Amino acid sequence: PSSFHYTDRNTHPTMSYLLPHLHSGWEVDQAIITEEDRVVVIRFGRDQDPTCMVQDEVLMGIAEKVKNFSVIYCVDIDEVPDFNGMYELYDPCTTMFFYRNKHIMVDLGTGNNNKINWALADKQELIDIIEIVYRGARKGRGLVVSPKDYSTKYRY
């Protein structure tokens, strides 16, 4: 059997079904507010978007490895448009980090510290970023510096 799952909404294979989804603004708020010990990682986008599919596969691949210090969710920006304006979710795929109800920013060298707005396809790099977010956030930092500079890798 194929490792891909076909959803009833579309005809594209998607890996995101293996990651927990938040289906309302309230669910997103609850996920961010109620998690006290771990970093909340939220991938905003559309499950069938190719960029999101790459990111979801990576997130799924690391979920078990990072479960002690982070929890990962997906949010469909069409189903839950509540945050599109507030977080400027205009890219196909956006990954953001929260800790104890606080948005944690990451300096990736791209000039945008609010979010990762591309598919970070390297599992270890994403684990490293989540770990840095966790360590910094626990010390009360609202901004952490990525272990790797992405300024040259991702030009817009």
Secondary structure, DSSP 8 states (H G I E B T S, - for coil): --S-EE-SS-SSEESGGGS-B--SHHHHHHHHHH--SSEEEEEEE-TTSHHHHHHHHHHHHHHHHHTTTEEEEEEETTT-GGGTTTTT--SSEEEEEEETTEEEEEE-SSS--S-B-S----HHHHHHHHHHHHHHHHTT-SEEE-SS--TTT---
